[in-house]
């Protein structure tokens, strides 16, 4: 098992290293002072502190069972992401050549991206929960807003130079799976509380 894990770690390390050149090209192509400010702000919108502030609002203003389910999903997302970070222990993209605009998480492992994982699962869970009570235009607009939020936070992690494409894609895919599991499995936990 350890050998298989190390083989997977080696393969992922090659992917992360190969992403460095693409990340440098993306940063050079998009570099602009206004985009620096926008993507720094977008990266902060995916921080744990934003969810820590927003989750009590769900408890106070929405259904308690829904808020509890959202908190379970958030905890599960961060547990899985940080477990994977510890298992694989992959570094963040090297700087230089990558231009790093955010140093807050420089000492943590890079793979997978917790910001992208949370941004891909939590807003979509909220939309899917409330979609039944919406007309089709509102539901599609809400889905589009959740996808836009996910893409903006994920792209911000690339732009500020703290994650590779592999980090972001794997986090998004794993948390979409967690979202699917959460929608199916966690409903009984919250309805009886």
Backbone as numpy.savetxt, mean C-alpha at the origin, in Angstrom:
# Nx Ny Nz CAx CAy CAz Cx Cy Cz
12.89 -25.78 3.41 12.07 -24.59 3.41 12.94 -23.33 3.41
13.98 -23.34 4.22 14.88 -22.19 4.27 15.57 -21.98 2.93
15.98 -23.09 2.28 16.63 -22.97 0.97 15.66 -22.40 -0.05
14.41 -22.88 -0.02 13.41 -22.37 -0.95 13.17 -20.89 -0.71
13.10 -20.51 0.58 12.89 -19.10 0.91 14.06 -18.27 0.42
15.26 -18.77 0.61 16.43 -18.02 0.17 16.48 -17.94 -1.36
16.01 -19.00 -2.03 15.94 -18.94 -3.49 14.95 -17.88 -3.95
13.81 -17.81 -3.27 12.81 -16.78 -3.59 13.36 -15.40 -3.26
14.06 -15.30 -2.13 14.67 -14.01 -1.76 15.67 -13.57 -2.82
16.48 -14.50 -3.31 17.47 -14.17 -4.34 16.80 -13.70 -5.62
15.70 -14.39 -5.98 14.97 -14.00 -7.19 14.36 -12.61 -7.03
13.76 -12.37 -5.87 13.17 -11.04 -5.62 14.25 -9.97 -5.56
15.40 -10.30 -5.01 16.50 -9.33 -4.95 16.94 -8.94 -6.35
16.98 -9.92 -7.26 17.33 -9.62 -8.65 16.29 -8.69 -9.28
15.01 -8.94 -8.98 13.95 -8.08 -9.51 14.06 -6.66 -8.97
14.30 -6.54 -7.67 14.44 -5.22 -7.05 15.66 -4.49 -7.62
16.77 -5.21 -7.78 17.97 -4.59 -8.35 17.74 -4.17 -9.80
17.02 -5.00 -10.57 16.73 -4.66 -11.96 15.81 -3.45 -12.07
14.98 -3.26 -11.07 14.06 -2.12 -11.06 14.78 -0.79 -10.86
15.99 -0.81 -10.34 16.71 0.43 -10.04 16.88 1.29 -11.28
17.30 0.69 -12.37 17.50 1.47 -13.61 16.19 2.07 -14.10
15.10 1.29 -14.03 13.79 1.80 -14.45 13.33 2.93 -13.54
13.61 2.78 -12.25 13.22 3.80 -11.28 13.98 5.10 -11.53
15.26 5.01 -11.84 16.06 6.20 -12.15 15.51 6.89 -13.40
15.16 6.10 -14.44 14.59 6.68 -15.66 13.26 7.37 -15.37
12.41 6.73 -14.56 11.13 7.34 -14.19 11.35 8.65 -13.46
12.27 8.67 -12.52 12.52 9.89 -11.76 13.08 11.00 -12.64
13.98 10.66 -13.55 14.54 11.69 -14.44 13.48 12.24 -15.39
12.61 11.37 -15.88 11.58 11.78 -16.82 10.53 12.67 -16.15
10.22 12.39 -14.89 9.13 13.10 -14.22 9.61 14.23 -13.31
10.91 14.38 -13.10 11.42 15.32 -12.10 10.95 16.75 -12.36
10.31 17.31 -11.35 9.81 18.69 -11.40 9.54 19.12 -9.95
9.83 20.36 -9.60 9.62 20.81 -8.20 8.17 20.66 -7.74
7.21 20.89 -8.60 5.81 20.76 -8.21 5.45 19.30 -7.97
5.99 18.42 -8.82 5.75 17.00 -8.62 6.43 16.50 -7.34
7.57 17.09 -6.99 8.21 16.74 -5.73 7.25 16.99 -4.56
6.66 18.17 -4.54 5.73 18.53 -3.46 4.49 17.63 -3.50
3.92 17.44 -4.69 2.71 16.62 -4.83 2.95 15.19 -4.35
4.03 14.57 -4.80 4.26 13.17 -4.45 4.75 13.01 -3.01
5.39 14.01 -2.44 5.70 13.95 -1.00 4.40 13.97 -0.20
3.46 14.82 -0.62 2.16 14.87 0.04 1.41 13.56 -0.16
1.42 13.03 -1.37 0.73 11.76 -1.65 1.33 10.63 -0.84
2.65 10.64 -0.67 3.30 9.61 0.14 2.84 9.71 1.59
2.70 10.93 2.09 2.22 11.12 3.46 0.77 10.66 3.62
-0.01 10.74 2.55 -1.41 10.28 2.61 -1.51 8.76 2.80
-0.44 8.05 2.55 -0.43 6.60 2.76 0.23 6.20 4.07
0.64 7.16 4.89 1.29 6.85 6.17 0.31 6.23 7.15
0.86 5.48 8.10 0.05 4.84 9.13 -0.70 5.88 9.96
-0.09 7.06 10.14 -0.73 8.08 10.97 -2.04 8.57 10.35
-2.13 8.60 9.03 -3.36 9.00 8.36 -4.47 7.99 8.67
-4.14 6.72 8.58 -5.14 5.69 8.89 -5.48 5.69 10.38
-4.50 5.98 11.22 -4.74 6.04 12.66 -5.71 7.17 12.99
-5.65 8.25 12.25 -6.57 9.37 12.46 -7.93 9.06 11.83
-7.94 8.42 10.67 -9.20 8.19 9.95 -10.05 7.06 10.55
-9.41 6.04 11.11 -10.17 4.91 11.64 -11.09 5.29 12.81
-10.67 6.11 13.76 -11.63 6.53 14.79 -12.82 7.30 14.21
-12.59 8.05 13.13 -13.72 8.74 12.50 -14.75 7.75 11.99
-14.28 6.60 11.48 -15.21 5.56 11.04 -16.00 5.00 12.22
-15.35 4.85 13.37 -16.03 4.34 14.56 -17.08 5.34 15.04
-16.72 6.61 15.06 -17.62 7.63 15.59 -18.77 7.97 14.65
-18.53 7.92 13.35 -19.52 8.42 12.40 -20.22 7.36 11.57
-19.72 6.17 11.58 -20.31 5.11 10.76 -20.71 3.95 11.66
-21.09 2.87 11.05 -21.50 1.66 11.73 -20.31 1.07 12.50
-20.49 0.73 13.78 -19.40 0.16 14.58 -18.90 -1.16 14.01
-19.79 -2.00 13.51 -19.38 -3.28 12.94 -18.51 -3.05 11.70
-18.89 -2.10 10.88 -18.09 -1.77 9.70 -16.72 -1.25 10.12
-16.69 -0.36 11.09 -15.42 0.21 11.55 -14.53 -0.87 12.13
-15.11 -1.80 12.88 -14.33 -2.89 13.44 -13.75 -3.77 12.34
-14.55 -4.03 11.33 -14.08 -4.83 10.18 -12.94 -4.10 9.46
-13.07 -2.81 9.29 -12.02 -2.01 8.66 -10.73 -2.04 9.49
-10.85 -1.97 10.80 -9.68 -2.04 11.67 -9.03 -3.41 11.59
-9.85 -4.48 11.56 -9.29 -5.83 11.41 -8.51 -5.94 10.11
-9.08 -5.41 9.05 -8.41 -5.48 7.75 -7.11 -4.68 7.78
-7.14 -3.49 8.35 -5.94 -2.65 8.45 -4.85 -3.36 9.24
-5.20 -3.95 10.37 -4.21 -4.68 11.17 -3.66 -5.88 10.41
-4.54 -6.58 9.71 -4.10 -7.74 8.92 -3.15 -7.30 7.81
-3.50 -6.23 7.13 -2.66 -5.70 6.05 -1.26 -5.38 6.58
-1.18 -4.63 7.65 0.12 -4.24 8.17 0.88 -5.42 8.77
0.17 -6.36 9.36 0.84 -7.56 9.87 1.48 -8.35 8.73
0.72 -8.60 7.67 1.23 -9.38 6.54 2.40 -8.66 5.88
2.26 -7.37 5.63 3.32 -6.61 4.97 4.60 -6.63 5.80
4.49 -6.35 7.08 5.70 -6.29 7.91 6.27 -7.69 8.17
5.44 -8.70 8.18 5.94 -10.07 8.25 6.78 -10.38 7.01
6.25 -10.02 5.83 7.00 -10.26 4.59 8.29 -9.44 4.55
8.24 -8.21 5.08 9.47 -7.40 5.14 10.53 -8.11 5.97
10.13 -8.70 7.10 11.08 -9.39 7.96 11.56 -10.70 7.35
10.69 -11.41 6.67 11.07 -12.68 6.06 12.09 -12.48 4.95
11.82 -11.53 4.05 12.68 -11.36 2.88 13.83 -10.39 3.12
13.68 -9.43 4.01 14.75 -8.49 4.37 15.43 -7.86 3.15
14.65 -7.43 2.20 15.21 -6.82 0.99 15.41 -5.32 1.21
16.49 -4.77 0.69 16.78 -3.34 0.91 15.92 -2.44 0.02
15.93 -1.19 0.37 15.30 -0.17 -0.47 16.21 0.12 -1.65
15.70 0.78 -2.69 16.57 1.10 -3.83 17.78 1.93 -3.40
18.94 1.66 -4.00 20.16 2.36 -3.57 20.15 3.83 -3.99
20.68 4.64 -3.10 20.79 6.05 -3.40 22.22 6.51 -3.18
22.91 7.07 -4.13 22.56 7.16 -5.54 22.62 5.78 -6.20
22.07 5.59 -7.32 21.59 6.51 -8.35 20.15 7.00 -8.15
19.38 6.31 -7.31 18.00 6.73 -7.09 17.99 7.98 -6.22
17.15 8.94 -6.58 17.01 10.19 -5.82 15.94 9.95 -4.76
16.33 9.95 -3.50 15.40 9.68 -2.40 14.95 11.00 -1.80
13.64 11.26 -1.85 13.07 12.50 -1.31 12.53 12.32 0.10
12.47 11.10 0.57 11.91 10.83 1.89 12.87 9.92 2.64
13.28 10.34 3.82 14.24 9.56 4.60 13.61 8.92 5.84
12.31 9.10 6.04 11.65 8.60 7.25 11.79 7.10 7.42
11.75 6.36 6.33 11.74 4.90 6.40 13.02 4.30 5.83
14.08 5.06 5.76 15.32 4.61 5.11 15.93 3.40 5.79
15.75 3.23 7.08 16.36 2.12 7.80 15.54 0.84 7.75
14.28 0.91 7.32 13.44 -0.28 7.24 13.71 -1.03 5.95
13.26 -2.28 5.92 13.35 -3.06 4.69 12.35 -2.52 3.68
12.62 -2.73 2.41 11.78 -2.15 1.38 10.66 -3.02 0.86
10.86 -4.32 0.81 9.91 -5.22 0.15 8.99 -5.86 1.16
7.68 -5.82 0.93 6.87 -5.03 0.00 6.50 -3.68 0.61
5.83 -2.86 -0.15 5.48 -1.51 0.27 4.21 -1.51 1.13
4.35 -1.11 2.39 3.18 -1.04 3.28 2.22 0.04 2.83
2.75 1.17 2.34 1.89 2.25 1.87 1.02 1.77 0.70
1.63 1.10 -0.27 0.88 0.63 -1.43 -0.11 -0.46 -1.05
0.27 -1.30 -0.11 -0.64 -2.36 0.33 -1.89 -1.80 0.99
-1.69 -0.87 1.90 -2.85 -0.26 2.58 -3.68 0.56 1.60
-3.03 1.27 0.70 -3.76 2.10 -0.26 -4.53 1.27 -1.27
-4.13 0.02 -1.47 -4.84 -0.81 -2.44 -6.00 -1.57 -1.81
-5.98 -1.77 -0.50 -7.04 -2.57 0.10 -8.07 -1.76 0.89
-7.64 -0.83 1.71 -8.59 -0.15 2.60 -9.60 0.73 1.88
-9.19 1.62 0.97 -10.21 2.43 0.29 -11.18 1.58 -0.54
-10.66 0.52 -1.15 -11.55 -0.32 -1.95 -12.53 -1.08 -1.06
-12.10 -1.46 0.13 -13.02 -2.11 1.07 -14.16 -1.16 1.43
-13.82 0.10 1.69 -14.85 1.09 2.04 -15.84 1.24 0.88
-15.33 1.34 -0.32 -16.20 1.49 -1.50 -17.08 0.26 -1.68
-16.48 -0.92 -1.58 -17.27 -2.14 -1.76 -18.33 -2.29 -0.68
-18.02 -1.84 0.51 -18.99 -1.93 1.60 -20.22 -1.05 1.35
-19.99 0.15 0.84 -21.08 1.09 0.64 -21.66 1.06 -0.77
-21.11 0.27 -1.66 -21.56 0.27 -3.06 -22.99 -0.21 -3.23
-23.46 -1.08 -2.36 -24.84 -1.58 -2.49 -25.88 -0.47 -2.37
-25.60 0.53 -1.56 -26.54 1.62 -1.36 -26.39 2.77 -2.35
-25.52 2.62 -3.34 -25.26 3.70 -4.30 -25.90 3.38 -5.65
-26.21 4.44 -6.38 -26.60 4.23 -7.77 -25.33 3.90 -8.55
-25.49 3.42 -9.79 -24.33 2.90 -10.54 -23.28 3.99 -10.83
-23.72 5.22 -11.09 -22.77 6.30 -11.37 -21.93 6.60 -10.12
-22.58 6.69 -8.98 -21.85 6.96 -7.73 -20.91 5.81 -7.38
-21.36 4.59 -7.61 -20.51 3.42 -7.31 -19.27 3.43 -8.20
-19.45 3.67 -9.49 -18.30 3.71 -10.40 -17.37 4.89 -10.09
-17.95 6.02 -9.72 -17.13 7.18 -9.35 -16.33 6.88 -8.08
-16.94 6.20 -7.12 -16.25 5.83 -5.89 -15.12 4.83 -6.16
-15.40 3.87 -7.02 -14.36 2.90 -7.40 -13.20 3.61 -8.09
-13.54 4.54 -9.00 -12.49 5.30 -9.70 -11.67 6.13 -8.71
-12.32 6.74 -7.72 -11.60 7.53 -6.72 -10.68 6.63 -5.88
-11.15 5.44 -5.50 -10.31 4.52 -4.72 -9.12 4.04 -5.54
-9.34 3.74 -6.81 -8.24 3.31 -7.68 -7.25 4.46 -7.90
-7.75 5.66 -8.08 -6.88 6.83 -8.24 -6.03 7.05 -6.99
-6.64 6.92 -5.83 -5.90 7.05 -4.56 -4.80 5.98 -4.49
-5.15 4.75 -4.80 -4.18 3.64 -4.78 -3.02 3.91 -5.73
-3.33 4.31 -6.95 -2.28 4.58 -7.93 -1.41 5.77 -7.54
-2.03 6.80 -6.98 -1.28 7.99 -6.58 -0.31 7.68 -5.45
-0.79 6.96 -4.42 0.09 6.60 -3.31 1.19 5.66 -3.79
0.85 4.70 -4.62 1.85 3.75 -5.12 2.89 4.45 -5.99
2.45 5.33 -6.88 3.39 6.06 -7.71 4.25 7.01 -6.87
3.68 7.54 -5.80 4.46 8.43 -4.93 5.60 7.68 -4.27
5.40 6.41 -3.94 6.46 5.62 -3.32 7.62 5.41 -4.30
7.28 5.31 -5.59 8.32 5.20 -6.61 9.01 6.54 -6.82
8.22 7.60 -6.93 8.76 8.93 -7.22 9.70 9.41 -6.12
9.33 9.18 -4.85 10.18 9.65 -3.76 11.38 8.73 -3.53
11.46 7.62 -4.26 12.64 6.78 -4.27 12.79 5.80 -3.13
11.70 5.43 -2.48 11.82 4.51 -1.35 11.39 3.08 -1.67
10.82 2.86 -2.86 10.40 1.51 -3.25 10.69 1.26 -4.72
10.82 -0.02 -5.03 10.98 -0.43 -6.42 9.61 -0.81 -6.98
9.56 -1.04 -8.28 8.31 -1.47 -8.91 7.85 -2.80 -8.32
8.79 -3.70 -8.06 8.46 -5.00 -7.48 7.81 -4.84 -6.11
8.34 -3.96 -5.29 7.78 -3.70 -3.96 6.31 -3.29 -4.06
6.05 -2.37 -4.96 4.71 -1.79 -5.09 3.73 -2.81 -5.68
4.14 -3.52 -6.72 3.25 -4.48 -7.39 2.92 -5.65 -6.47
3.91 -6.20 -5.79 3.65 -7.33 -4.89 2.77 -6.90 -3.73
3.01 -5.72 -3.19 2.17 -5.23 -2.09 0.73 -5.06 -2.54
0.54 -4.45 -3.69 -0.82 -4.26 -4.20 -1.53 -5.58 -4.44
-0.84 -6.53 -5.05 -1.45 -7.83 -5.35 -1.76 -8.61 -4.07
-0.84 -8.60 -3.11 -1.08 -9.34 -1.88 -2.22 -8.73 -1.07
-2.33 -7.42 -1.10 -3.40 -6.80 -0.32 -4.75 -6.86 -1.02
-4.76 -6.96 -2.35 -6.03 -7.24 -3.03 -6.50 -8.63 -2.61
-5.57 -9.57 -2.48 -5.93 -10.91 -2.00 -6.42 -10.84 -0.55
-5.76 -10.04 0.28 -6.19 -9.86 1.66 -7.57 -9.21 1.73
-7.81 -8.26 0.84 -9.12 -7.63 0.77 -10.18 -8.65 0.45
-9.91 -9.49 -0.52 -10.87 -10.53 -0.92 -11.12 -11.47 0.25
-10.04 -11.87 0.92 -10.16 -12.74 2.09 -10.92 -12.02 3.20
-10.63 -10.75 3.39 -11.29 -9.97 4.44 -12.77 -9.80 4.19
-13.15 -9.62 2.93 -14.57 -9.47 2.61 -15.33 -10.76 2.86
-14.68 -11.88 2.66 -15.34 -13.16 2.82 -15.27 -13.65 4.26
-14.09 -13.55 4.88 -13.85 -14.20 6.17 -14.18 -13.33 7.38
-14.01 -12.04 7.30 -14.11 -11.21 8.51 -15.53 -10.77 8.83
-16.47 -10.96 7.93 -17.84 -10.50 8.18 -18.43 -11.15 9.44
-18.28 -12.47 9.65 -18.83 -13.05 10.89 -18.20 -12.49 12.15
-16.94 -12.05 12.11 -16.30 -11.51 13.30 -16.97 -10.23 13.75
-17.43 -9.44 12.81 -17.91 -8.10 13.17 -19.41 -8.04 13.40
-20.17 -8.92 12.78 -21.61 -8.78 12.89 -22.12 -9.17 14.27
-21.42 -10.07 14.95 -21.89 -10.49 16.28 -21.41 -9.61 17.40
-20.54 -8.67 17.12 -19.95 -7.84 18.19 -20.86 -6.71 18.58
